[in-house]
């Protein structure tokens, strides 16, 4: 065993031991759908200057969403109820009172000039009609404050940090917007006109009518000069937690109107134990089928890859638990699906090793395997880097479930690369060093070509003689999908459209599983059902008229006896306008960054071909759901993001092989190079797709209604993505190459020769 193999083995064992320890000693953070959590109803109140209507309530909801994200409560559900109420559902919140205290704070930050010390016993400012405050400072001295000169809306950013050099301890740094910075300079310049030590040389920073800091303007600042407009620091003997909480509150923004918590209760999980058990069974069966498949295809090395995949599952789970990521059912389904897709890197390596054994039969097994890892590395790196770029942008630019998906995706990608490039490599290199494994070609699984490769070699189909024909077929598929969107329309789920929330009290106890089954039989299969702490049944559904509500109550009464309606409210979308807009912005930026990366790593024509294939896949998946009449909801959104990642990954693998083959022979027509690249990567595409399909079929059949649409969207997406990576991305790049570029002149030829008519890279011998 070589030194490199020993290092990989030791590293793999160390990471696995840490992962097992975390998995056994730490509990997962479960989402509202799996464990339940806290539901609060907030009432928006009119302020002195703003009325609490639908518009201000929606703005308040988005500020609360940012604040909750900052507090680390992952994947919360926020909806507007009626004109001025907000329903907040927080999964797995350990201390609801603390969360309620922070969420309910109005965070009205303002900056005031200090008019002097207030006389003892004074409770109000002396001048009538002028908005002034009498508030104690940090030491209890009562200050007479003038009107607010600057509000928290002028603060661009707020960060907490420890200032050790000046012994200030924990401080909060504020960065102002441009116009607000000018107001800050003017305010501090006026204060600087008073002598040092004078109360009037201070500036009071007030949060929710409490002076949190009232520093003196530094003596070095001249009258009317003021402090720089870029920002300032708040000091006040903060602890680390106090400084961070203050920065988060200020950064989250001031609520447009105050809110009052009018109700708070603990709710049960949206999904019952039966649905969770069914999903777990589907995951186990699907993962076992995937492991069995790669073992049959690659024999011993496939079995070792299955062991590496099991290790990948342990490492990913430990990372999710260790980082405190909230696990929801769609997230768990995506995690299980990633196990099936993680086989991709191993398949890439094994197929490259098979090619080496086929081209050089006398080569040793260990040498072929090493070369396979080396040649597959660029494809593995490029496909995973593009996915990581998308995950990072979704995390930094998105919010709510989009941010959570970015975290889960990034963890899965990193763990997958470690599993394939460290664990699987260490296991297979040790096995390849065995003489028994090396001598018996039928045992190791890579010394002989697979059935797919053998068939392709015998048939040698001529794929890209007319690339436009493939684009016509893809365009026709897109047209059918668009027709479904236009004719049938997209059935947006309750997260996008809002709906109705009805709560019932029954004379006989009804568990959530029974209620779900009863309402599904009555035609309300898409309704979300939870139980409240006092045994009430809460039903959230889409558009529901009064006749529908009556039918729902009647169905529930068959199990619960006398059923009384406790609450009936119209609710707004939980995926609000700003959240949807941020998600689209994050997705758009992710696509542009991927386009730029692929253009640098490959050619811009290849990058555009990959993006065209991705858009093709998205439109077809949405169109298929439109034709089938299935709802497009938050779970579908997670599936669509997964499809995008799979599509780009598939295209990158194909173009990586095109780049490699074309680099060896620049004189060959690009159409011929592309055909060879596609035929060489088809075994990888088929085997990777089959691994994912086993998982998805198990989820679709056994996962129940809660995961049927998720699995269906991914099944369609993987099939379409496999097609588009070959018959959309490659033909698109070929057409772009034909119409815009020609290959560079052959090195060593004269410039006159280079300017002569050249060979078209898309035709076999044709002149242009």
Secondary structure, DSSP 4 states (H G I P E B T S, - for coil): --HHHHHHHHHHHHHHHHHHHHHHHS--EE-TTTT-EEEEEEEE---SS----HHHHHHHHHHHHHHHHHTT-TT-EEEEETTTEEEEEEET-S-HHHHHHHHH----EEEEEEEEEPPTT--S-SSTTS--EEEE-TTS-EEEEEEEEEEGGGEEEEEEEEETTTT-EEEEEEEE-HHHHHHHHHHHHHHTTSPTT-GGGBEEEEESS-EEE-PBPPTTSPTTT-S-TTEEEEEEEE-HHHHHHHHHHHHH---SS-EEEEEEEEE--SS-HHHHHHHHHHHHHHHHHHHHHHHHHHHHHHHHHHHHHHHHHHHHHHHHHHTT-EE-HHHHHHHHHHHHHTHHHHHHHHHHHHHHHHH-TTS-HHHHHHHHHHHHHHHHHHHHHHHHHHHHHHHHH--THHHHHHHHHHHHHHHHHHIIIIIIHHHHHHHHT-HHHHH-HHHHSSSS--HHHHHHHHH-----TTHHHHHHHHHHHHHHHHHHHHHT---B-HHHH-EEEEEEEESS---HHHHHHHHHHTT-TT-EEEEBTTS-EEEEESS--HHHHHHHHHHHHHHHSSEEEEEEEEE--SS-HHHHHHHHHHHHHHHHHHHHHHHHHS-HHHHHHHHHHHHHHHHHHHHHHHHHT--B-HHHHHHHHHHHHHHHHHHHHHHHHHHHHHHH-TTS-HHHHHHHHHHHHHHHHHHHHHHHHHHHHHHHHHS-HHHHHHHHHHHHHHHHHHHHHHHTHHHHHHHHHHHH--PPPPTT--HHHHHS--B-TTSSS-B-
